[in-house]
Amino acid sequence: MKKKDIAVIGGGLGGLSASIRLAADGHQVTLFEQNERLGGKCNIREGKGYTFDTGPSILTMPWVLEQLFESAGRNVNDYMTIERVEPQWRTFFEDGVTLDVKGDLPAMLKDIEELSPQDAAPFLEYLSYSAKMYDLCKKSFYKKSLSGVNDLRNLHNFKELMALDPFKNLDAGTKKFIQDPHLRQLINFFVMYVGSSPYLAPAVLSQLAYVQMGLGIFYVKGGMYKIIQGMERLLQELGVEIQTNAKVERIVYKDGEARGVELADGKTVHADVIVSNLEAIPTYQHLLSELPQAEPTEKMVKKYEPSVSGLVLLLGINRTYDHLRHHNFFFSKDPELEFKQIFEDKKPADDPTVYIGISSKSDPEQAPDGKENHFVLTHVPPLFGEENWELYRESYRETVLKKLERNGLEDIRDYIEFEYTFTPDDLKSLYGSTGGSIYGTVADRKKNGGFKVPSRSDRLANLYFVGGSTHPGGGVPMVTLSGQLTADLIAEDMRSTSKHIG
C-alpha cells in the first residue's frame, strides 16, 4: 500500500488519535491546530496555584488508550500514570439522600440494600444486561467504523440485534430492573457521558453502567491534560509535523476529491487525504462552503443535532469540603422535567444536575495546601441560530451556586478566590463545535438510532471525519476510538483502491 501525505485538521483527542495511527501505518502526517496548544476541549488552565482540567475529568475504558499506544509499538504507561478512582462518584439528591457509586460491587450492593432492599438482586441483573450490551458492542461499535444500521446488521445475527433492545429507550431499559427513583436517576445519568437524554437515547447505551461499575473509572495523575501531552510526545517520536496557531480556512478540492488545505496565512498545503477533527457539519459549512453539494441539508442538520453544551465554572476554593469526593453529582429533583427542558424545550433547566470534579482530592498538587480546585459543570442546551449565553451568564451562575449551597456547600461564595468561566459561546468559538456542543452529535433513538455522521464523507473523496460528531460518538474513549477506527477505514479504502487499480 502506497504511503500518503495526510493533513489532519484539529488537535483534539480524535485528531491526535488518528494522527498517531496514521503515522504508525507509515504515512506522512501534518497536524494543524488553530489554538496555541493541542487538546481541543481536553485542555488545562492555571491560576493562583490551582490547576484545572477544562474539559473531560473522568476516564473510562482505558483499554482504548492502551490499544492506541500499542498500535505504535508503545506502552501507554510509559507516557502517563493512570489510576483507579474509588469511590467513583458521590451523589446527592434534593431530598437529602446520598449514595456513593462504587466499583466494589459487594460494598455497592450493601448500600443499595440499605436504600432500597427490593432493588439489590435486580441491580445485579441490570449489570448483567448492561455487560451484555457492552460485549455485543465490542463486536461492532468498538471494532469498526459504522455508517448506519446496515453496517450493524453485517456484524450481528438477528438474536444479537434483538439483544441490543432496539425498540426501547435507555430509561425503559432501566425501568425493567430498577424501582427506586434515586437509583434509577443515577443509572440513567450515565448517558450524559455522551451528552444525551435517557428518555431519547437508545437502550444500547445502558452499557455505560457496566463501563463504569464493571470496568471502573480512572484519573490520569497530574490531570487529564497528561493524556494530551503523552500523545504529543508520541506524535513527535513518530515524526508527525505539528503546527499550532495554524487555522485552516478551507479544504482545497478538485474533480470531486480533497487535495489539501488552505491556511489563514494564505499558504496551501497539498494532501492526499484530509481528516477533519472539526465536527462534520461545521466542516461542510465553513471549510467547504464553496462546494455546492457540501452544504448540509436540513435533513442532515435535524438528524444529527448537537449534543448538550455546558456552563463551566473553575473555582479555586480557599477551604476544603470534607464531605465531597473526587467526583460529585448534585441531582435535580425532577429528572424527567430537567431532561425535557434541556432536550425538548431547548432551555436551561430550572433545577439542573450539577457536577463538581475536585482532582485535588486524589492529586493534592492540583491545589494549594488546605484548598480545593472545583471544576463545576452544568449541562445546558446548545446555542441555536444567533443565540448567545449572555442572557443567562449571571442568573444561571446564581442558580448553580444556590443549588450547591442548599446541598451542603455552605458559604461557598465566601471562599472563591479564583474563578474562570466557560460558556457555550466560548466552547463554540474556541473549538468550532455546533452551538457549543460538548459531545458532538446527540444520540437519539428516533432521529438517528444512536448512529453518528459517517466517518467517510459522501460528498468529497479522500475526506474523513473524527471526533464526537462521528462514530462511535462523544466522551474521551469514544472520541479517541473514533481516530483509530477512521484510520482503519482509510487503510481499508486504500487497499480497495490499490486492488482496483492493480
C-alpha positions in Angstrom: 0.0 0.0 0.0 1.5 3.3 -1.1 2.1 5.8 1.7 0.3 9.1 1.6 0.6 12.7 2.7 -2.2 13.2 5.2 -3.5 16.5 6.7 -5.3 16.4 10.0 -7.4 19.4 10.9 -7.7 19.9 14.6 -5.7 18.6 17.5 -8.4 17.3 19.8 -8.4 13.7 21.0 -9.9 12.5 17.8 -7.3 14.3 15.6 -4.4 13.2 17.8 -5.5 9.6 17.9 -6.0 9.5 14.1 -2.6 11.1 13.6 -0.9 8.5 15.8 -2.5 5.6 14.0 -1.9 7.0 10.5 1.8 7.8 11.3 2.2 4.3 12.8 0.9 3.0 9.5 3.8 4.8 7.7 2.0 7.9 6.3 3.5 11.4 6.4 1.1 13.3 8.7 0.8 17.0 9.3 -1.5 18.2 12.1 -3.0 21.7 12.0 -4.3 23.2 15.3 -5.8 26.7 15.3 -5.2 27.3 19.0 -1.9 27.8 20.8 -1.7 24.2 22.1 -3.1 20.8 21.4 -6.0 19.2 23.2 -9.2 20.8 22.0 -11.8 20.6 24.8 -9.4 18.4 26.8 -7.2 21.3 28.0 -5.8 23.0 31.0 -6.0 26.3 32.9 -4.0 27.5 35.9 -4.2 30.4 38.3 -3.3 31.3 41.9 -1.7 27.9 42.5 -4.8 26.0 41.2 -4.7 23.6 38.2 -7.9 22.7 36.3 -8.7 20.3 33.5 -11.1 22.4 31.4 -12.9 19.6 29.7 -13.0 15.8 30.4 -12.4 15.0 34.1 -13.3 11.2 34.1 -11.6 8.5 32.1 -13.4 5.3 31.3 -12.4 2.3 29.1 -8.6 2.9 29.4 -8.1 0.0 27.1 -8.8 2.4 24.2 -5.6 4.4 25.1 -3.7 1.1 25.7 -4.7 -0.1 22.2 -3.8 3.2 20.6 -0.3 3.3 22.0 0.2 -0.5 21.3 -0.6 0.2 17.6 2.5 2.4 17.6 4.6 -0.2 19.4 4.5 1.7 22.7 3.2 1.2 26.3 0.8 3.9 27.4 2.1 3.5 31.0 5.5 4.9 29.8 3.7 8.1 28.9 1.2 8.7 31.7 0.1 7.3 35.1 -3.4 6.0 35.1 -5.0 5.5 38.5 -8.4 4.0 39.5 -10.8 6.3 41.4 -12.8 4.8 44.3 -15.5 5.7 45.3 -16.3 6.5 41.7 -19.0 9.2 42.4 -20.6 10.6 45.4 -24.2 11.5 44.6 -26.5 14.0 46.4 -30.3 14.2 46.0 -32.6 17.1 46.8 -34.4 15.1 49.5 -31.2 14.5 51.4 -30.3 11.0 50.2 -26.6 10.5 49.5 -25.2 7.4 47.7 -21.7 6.5 46.6 -21.2 4.7 43.3 -18.6 2.0 43.8 -16.7 -0.4 41.7 -16.5 -2.6 44.8 -19.8 -4.4 44.0 -20.3 -6.2 47.4 -20.0 -2.8 49.0 -22.3 -1.2 46.4 -24.9 -3.9 46.9 -24.8 -3.3 50.7 -25.5 0.4 50.1 -28.3 -0.4 47.7 -29.9 -2.8 50.2 -30.0 -0.1 52.8 -31.5 2.4 50.3 -34.0 0.0 48.5 -33.8 -3.7 49.6 -36.1 -4.8 46.7 -33.6 -3.4 44.1 -30.4 -5.3 45.3 -31.0 -8.5 43.3 -32.4 -6.7 40.2 -29.4 -4.4 40.3 -27.2 -7.4 39.6 -29.5 -8.5 36.8 -29.3 -4.9 35.3 -25.5 -5.0 35.4 -25.6 -8.4 33.6 -27.9 -6.8 31.0 -25.5 -3.8 30.7 -22.5 -6.1 30.4 -24.2 -8.0 27.6 -24.7 -4.7 25.7 -21.1 -3.8 26.1 -19.9 -7.3 24.9 -22.0 -7.0 21.8 -20.7 -3.6 21.1 -17.1 -4.9 21.3 -18.0 -6.9 18.2 -19.3 -3.9 16.2 -19.5 -0.4 17.6 -16.0 -0.5 19.1 -14.4 -2.6 16.4 -15.3 -0.9 13.1 -16.4 2.5 11.8 -20.2 2.2 11.2 -22.3 4.4 9.0 -25.7 3.0 9.9 -27.9 0.1 10.7 -26.9 -1.9 7.6 -23.3 -2.0 8.8 -24.6 -3.2 12.2 -26.6 -6.0 10.6 -23.5 -7.2 8.8 -21.7 -7.7 12.2 -24.5 -9.3 14.2 -27.0 -12.1 13.8 -30.7 -11.4 14.4 -30.6 -12.7 18.0 -27.8 -10.3 18.9 -29.5 -7.4 17.2 -32.6 -8.1 19.3 -30.5 -8.3 22.5 -29.5 -4.7 21.8 -33.1 -3.7 22.7 -33.6 -1.6 19.6 -37.2 -0.7 20.4 -36.6 0.7 23.8 -35.0 3.9 25.1 -32.5 3.8 27.9 -34.9 4.8 30.6 -37.2 1.9 29.6 -34.3 -0.4 29.9 -33.6 0.8 33.4 -37.2 0.5 34.5 -37.2 -3.2 33.6 -35.0 -3.8 36.6 -34.8 -0.8 39.0 -37.7 0.6 41.0 -36.1 3.1 43.4 -36.2 6.6 41.9 -32.8 7.6 43.3 -31.0 4.6 41.9 -32.8 4.9 38.6 -31.9 8.6 38.2 -28.3 7.8 39.0 -28.1 5.0 36.5 -29.9 7.0 33.8 -27.4 9.8 34.2 -24.5 7.7 32.9 -25.8 8.5 29.4 -24.6 12.1 30.0 -21.1 10.7 29.3 -22.2 11.1 25.7 -24.4 14.2 26.3 -27.7 12.5 25.6 -31.1 12.1 27.3 -32.1 8.7 28.8 -35.6 9.3 27.6 -34.5 9.7 24.0 -31.3 7.7 23.7 -31.4 4.0 22.6 -31.2 1.3 25.2 -27.9 0.1 23.9 -26.3 2.9 25.9 -27.3 1.1 29.0 -23.9 -0.5 28.7 -22.5 2.7 30.3 -23.4 1.3 33.7 -21.2 -1.7 33.1 -18.5 0.5 31.6 -18.4 2.5 34.9 -19.2 0.0 37.6 -17.8 -3.1 35.9 -14.7 -1.7 34.3 -14.0 1.2 36.7 -13.3 4.9 36.3 -9.8 6.4 36.2 -7.8 9.5 36.6 -4.5 10.5 35.0 -2.0 11.7 37.6 -1.2 15.3 37.1 -4.5 16.0 35.3 -6.3 14.7 32.3 -4.2 17.0 30.1 -1.4 14.5 30.6 -3.2 12.4 28.1 -2.7 15.1 25.5 0.9 15.6 26.5 1.6 11.9 26.2 0.0 11.8 22.8 2.0 14.8 21.7 5.2 13.2 22.8 4.4 10.0 20.8 3.5 12.1 17.7 6.9 13.7 17.9 8.6 10.3 18.1 6.6 9.2 15.1 7.7 12.2 13.0 4.3 13.9 12.8 4.6 17.6 11.9 2.6 19.6 14.4 1.6 23.2 13.6 -0.2 25.2 16.3 -1.7 28.6 15.7 -2.4 27.3 12.3 -6.0 27.8 11.4 -7.4 26.0 8.3 -9.6 28.4 6.3 -10.8 25.9 3.7 -10.3 22.5 2.2 -8.9 22.6 -1.3 -10.6 20.2 -3.7 -10.7 19.4 -7.4 -12.7 17.0 -9.6 -14.6 15.7 -6.5 -11.5 15.0 -4.5 -10.0 16.7 -1.4 -6.5 17.8 -2.4 -5.2 19.9 0.5 -5.9 22.7 2.9 -5.5 26.5 2.8 -4.4 28.2 6.0 -5.4 31.6 7.3 -2.0 33.0 6.3 -2.8 32.1 2.7 -0.5 29.1 2.5 -1.8 26.0 0.7 -0.6 22.6 1.8 -1.1 19.5 -0.5 -2.5 16.3 1.0 -3.7 13.0 -0.5 -6.1 12.5 2.4 -7.8 15.0 4.8 -9.0 14.1 8.2 -11.2 16.7 9.9 -11.4 16.8 13.7 -13.8 19.8 13.3 -17.4 18.5 13.6 -18.7 17.3 10.3 -21.5 19.9 9.8 -19.2 22.9 10.6 -16.6 21.4 8.2 -19.1 21.5 5.4 -20.4 24.9 6.4 -17.1 26.7 6.9 -14.3 24.8 5.2 -16.3 23.7 2.1 -18.8 26.5 1.7 -18.0 26.9 -2.0 -18.7 23.3 -2.8 -22.4 23.1 -3.8 -23.2 19.6 -2.7 -21.3 20.1 0.5 -23.9 22.4 2.1 -25.5 20.4 4.9 -29.1 19.7 4.1 -31.9 20.5 6.5 -32.4 16.7 6.9 -28.8 16.2 7.9 -28.8 19.1 10.4 -32.1 17.7 12.0 -30.9 14.1 12.1 -27.5 15.0 13.7 -28.5 17.6 16.2 -25.7 18.9 18.5 -25.4 17.4 22.0 -25.7 19.5 25.1 -23.3 22.3 25.8 -22.3 23.4 29.3 -21.6 26.2 31.8 -18.2 25.5 33.4 -17.1 27.3 36.5 -13.5 26.8 37.5 -13.4 27.7 41.2 -10.3 28.0 43.4 -11.8 27.4 46.9 -10.0 28.7 50.0 -11.0 25.7 52.2 -11.9 22.0 52.0 -15.3 20.4 51.9 -14.6 17.1 53.6 -18.0 15.5 52.7 -17.1 15.8 49.0 -15.1 13.2 47.0 -13.2 13.4 43.7 -16.4 13.2 41.6 -19.7 14.6 42.9 -23.1 14.9 41.4 -25.9 17.0 42.8 -29.0 15.7 41.1 -32.2 17.5 40.1 -35.4 17.0 42.0 -37.3 16.0 38.8 -35.1 14.3 36.2 -37.9 14.0 33.6 -38.6 17.7 33.8 -34.8 18.5 33.7 -34.2 16.5 30.5 -37.4 17.7 28.9 -36.4 21.3 29.4 -32.9 20.8 28.1 -33.5 18.4 25.1 -37.1 19.2 24.1 -37.8 22.8 25.2 -34.2 23.8 24.4 -33.8 25.9 27.5 -31.6 25.7 30.7 -33.2 23.5 33.3 -34.8 25.3 36.3 -33.2 22.8 38.6 -30.2 21.3 36.9 -27.9 18.4 37.9 -24.5 19.9 38.8 -21.2 18.1 38.7 -18.2 19.0 40.8 -14.8 17.4 40.0 -12.2 18.0 42.6 -9.0 16.4 41.3 -7.0 17.7 44.3 -8.9 15.1 46.4 -6.8 12.4 44.6 -3.9 14.6 43.4 -3.0 17.2 46.1 -0.6 19.1 43.8 -3.6 20.4 41.8 -4.4 23.0 44.6 -2.5 24.8 47.4 -2.5 23.1 50.8 -5.8 23.3 52.6 -7.6 24.4 49.4 -9.6 22.7 46.6 -9.9 23.1 42.8 -13.6 22.8 41.9 -14.5 22.1 38.3 -18.2 22.8 38.2 -20.1 21.6 35.1 -23.8 22.1 34.4 -25.2 20.8 31.1 -27.3 23.3 29.1 -28.8 23.3 25.6 -26.5 24.1 22.7 -27.0 27.5 21.1 -29.3 27.7 18.1 -29.1 30.3 15.3 -27.9 33.6 16.6 -28.4 32.8 20.3 -25.7 33.6 22.8 -25.3 32.9 26.5 -25.1 36.5 27.8 -28.8 36.4 28.8 -28.0 33.6 31.3 -24.4 34.4 32.3 -25.1 35.9 35.8 -28.5 34.4 36.5 -27.5 30.8 35.8 -24.3 31.1 37.8 -26.6 32.1 40.7 -28.8 29.1 40.0 -25.8 26.7 40.3 -24.3 28.3 43.4 -27.7 28.3 45.2 -28.1 24.6 44.4 -24.7 23.9 45.8 -25.3 25.9 49.0 -28.5 24.1 49.8 -26.8 20.8 49.3 -24.1 21.2 51.9 -21.5 23.6 50.4 -22.1 26.3 53.0 -21.0 29.8 52.2 -19.1 28.7 49.1 -19.2 32.1 47.6 -17.1 33.4 50.5 -14.3 31.0 49.7 -13.9 31.6 46.0 -10.5 33.1 45.4 -10.1 32.2 41.8 -12.8 31.9 39.1 -12.9 31.3 35.4 -16.0 30.7 33.3 -16.6 28.8 30.1 -20.0 29.3 28.4 -21.5 27.8 25.3 -20.3 30.9 23.4 -16.7 30.1 24.5 -17.0 26.4 23.5 -18.3 27.4 20.1 -15.6 30.0 19.4 -12.7 28.0 20.7 -13.5 24.6 19.2 -15.9 25.3 16.3 -18.5 22.9 17.7 -22.1 23.4 16.7 -23.8 25.6 19.2 -21.0 25.0 21.7 -21.7 21.2 21.8 -19.5 19.3 24.2 -20.1 15.7 22.9 -20.6 16.2 19.2 -23.9 14.7 18.0 -26.7 13.7 20.3 -27.8 10.0 20.4 -31.5 10.0 19.7 -33.3 6.7 19.1 -35.9 8.2 16.7 -33.8 10.8 14.9 -30.6 8.8 14.2 -30.9 5.5 16.0 -27.8 6.4 18.1 -25.7 6.5 14.9 -23.4 9.4 14.1 -22.3 11.2 11.0 -20.4 8.6 8.8 -16.6 8.9 9.1 -16.2 8.8 5.3 -17.5 11.9 3.5 -20.2 11.1 1.0 -19.6 14.5 -0.7 -15.9 14.6 -1.3 -13.5 11.7 -1.9 -10.4 11.5 0.4 -12.2 13.4 3.2 -12.8 11.8 6.6 -14.1 12.8 10.0 -13.2 12.1 13.6 -14.5 13.3 16.9 -17.7 13.3 18.8 -19.9 14.0 15.8 -18.9 10.8 14.1 -18.8 7.1 15.1 -18.7 6.0 17.8 -19.6 9.3 19.5 -18.7 11.7 22.3 -16.7 11.2 25.5 -12.9 10.6 25.9 -12.8 6.9 25.0 -15.3 7.2 22.1 -13.6 10.2 20.6 -10.2 8.6 20.9 -11.5 5.4 19.4 -13.0 7.4 16.5 -9.5 8.3 15.4 -8.4 4.7 15.4 -11.5 3.4 13.6 -11.2 6.1 11.0 -7.6 5.3 10.4 -8.7 1.6 9.9 -11.3 2.9 7.4 -8.7 4.9 5.5 -6.4 1.8 5.3 -9.3 -0.3 4.1 -10.2 2.3 1.4 -6.6 2.5 0.3 -6.3 -1.3 0.0 -9.5 -1.4 -2.0 -8.3 1.4 -4.4 -4.9 -0.3 -4.8 -6.6 -3.7 -5.6 -8.9 -2.0 -8.0 -6.0 -0.3 -9.8 -4.0 -3.4 -9.8 
